[in-house]
Amino acid sequence: MDLIQSYDGEDASSSPESSPPRMLKAKSSAPEVDDTALALTVTNANQSKSNPINPTQHAVMFNPTYDQLWAPIYGPAHPYAKDGIAQGMRNHKLGFVEDASIGSFVFDEQYSTFQKYGYAADPSGMNYVGDAEALKQNDGVSVYNIKQSDQKRRKLEESKGEGKREEEVEAEAENPATEAWLLKNRKSPWSRKKEVVQGELTEEQKKYAEDHAKKKEEKSQQGEAKGEPYTDKSTFHGKEDKDYQGRSWIEAPKDAKANNDHCYIPKRLVHTWSGHTKGVSAIRFFPKHGHLLLSAGMDCKVKIWDVYNSGKCMRTYMGHGKAVRDICFSNDGTKFLTAGYDKNIKYWDTETGQVISTFSTGKIPYVVKLNPDDDKQNILLAGMSDKKIVQWDINSGEITQEYDQHLGAVNTITFVDNNRRFVTSSDDKSLRVWEFGIPVVIKYISEPHMHSMPAISVHPNGKWLAAQSLDNQILIYGTRERFQLNKKKRFAGHIVAGYACQVNFSPDGRFVMSGDGEGRCWFWDWKSCRVFKTLRCHNGVCIGAEWHPLEQSKVATCGWDGLIKYWD
């Protein structure tokens, strides 16, 4: 009945006694689905849009957006950064800094304005920050935009202030207790000496002044720039000065003759001379025969050694106060020249050991040479450290000529063209050719690629010059009119940079020989320019090498280890 009454058309809700309506459960033919996982996924997606990625998780299960990747990290610190800031967010040691669009000049201007007036323009350029009252008073002027009237006023104030300061400093400078007095009376090492009014001299002072004036006059008479004085001594080490036939010890044996014109490269060490206490700078064989060997040492001594017989030191010449740089025999070998770092050139008698004469200009002689002509053996040439080549007459002791064209110390003097000309090399990296006796350069050789050439030797045929270049090669120049570089002949492989190693030829001209800075002696074939052989000679620099004039397979070498070695 109740159901029938509910369909009567009456409003059931109007009656208070009516029961609430009942909702019938809808039925569906589709299978039931568990939508819990779907709801959780949607929730996580919504959260991921706002939340950053957790840096501790090892896998990301969705595609993160740009905002998520660059979002700041909250919560625990970043595991791979000390201060918790991810490396991608860092361009400064304190974190991430964005560049502002403001120039350094504008920044300095606003910074100085804020320090002075208390206000500055905002980087956006729209408003100001700081003290608003100071901004109104100065009309927003920056430090770099001061009016001209204000500038003039400030200059006047500064000049007045400086005047007052100077007056105060002068007043303080009169008081010895102030620092201003110390500054004013302090003597600078560059200040000139004050002129002092000289009173009357005492008798002691007068005497001292007279003695000083006398010494000065004596120096000017002798020449201020003379070499250092040193007593000349010589010691003979042989048994007798003369043999039973009355022949001198320097005379060559009668059977000393060349056995063969063909030269051979030495293979083994025959003899070692060890008498110098320091390095040996130069060696020279006795002219034509080679039965004696002269050596110049850095121990200030010159020694002569027997080559043929005993192999001992025959005589020691002591006349230099410093190391001996160069030596040169006369044509007959009875006399020789020595040049030392004590600025002296000495002319010795080989047999007696006496100094015949001494020459000096007050400069260090680097090379000494006698004119090779037999009728001009009294003419001495010396290359000096003051860029000059000085020519002396040994008989008179006077300077007869000066060749002054080089721009550096002269290292070598080499006679060519039947001794009518000579070639000089210098530290100015050039070669100059001179007519003997005429101080005018007839040929000047200088190229940008050239290096200094501290040693030069003439080929036995007289047509070529071998120059030791400090770029580790030996260059060949012709001795004819043009003095051209022979580009086809170049000898290299040795290391001589920084050392004046002597270069030499075999008597037949087939081999070129040179020492090097590593103690070896190098031999090249003249025709092919190939390295023929190297010998390990010395511990240190092998500075000199001489081929025996008669025995074609024997070579003498000297080094900075103080030894002279003889090779066969």
Protein Blocks (a to p, Z undefined) as FASTA:
>chain_A
ZZmmmmnopafklpmkbccddddddddfbdcddfklmmmmmmmmmmmmmpccdfkbmbdc
bdcdfklmmpccehjddfkbfnlpafklpcbfkbccddddddfklmmmmmmmmmmnopac
dfklmaccdjfklmmmnnopafklccfklmmmmmmmmmmmmmmmmmmmmmmmmpmkbmkl
mmmmpccfkbccdddddddddfklmmmmmmmmmmmmmmmmnopabccddddddddfbfbf
bdfkopafkbccfklccfbfbdcddfbdfbdcdfbfbdcfbdcddehklpaccdddfkop
acdddfklnopafbdcdfbfbdcfbdcddfkopaccdddfkopacdddfklopafbdcde
hiacfbdcddfbfklmmbccdddfkopacdddfknopafbdcdfbfbdcfbdcdeehhla
ccdddfkopacdddehiacdfbdcddfkbccdfbdcddfklpaccdddfkhpacdddfbf
nopacfkbccehiacehiacdddddfklpaccdddfkopacdddfklopafbdcdfbgcj
dfbdcddfklmmbccdddfkopacddZZ
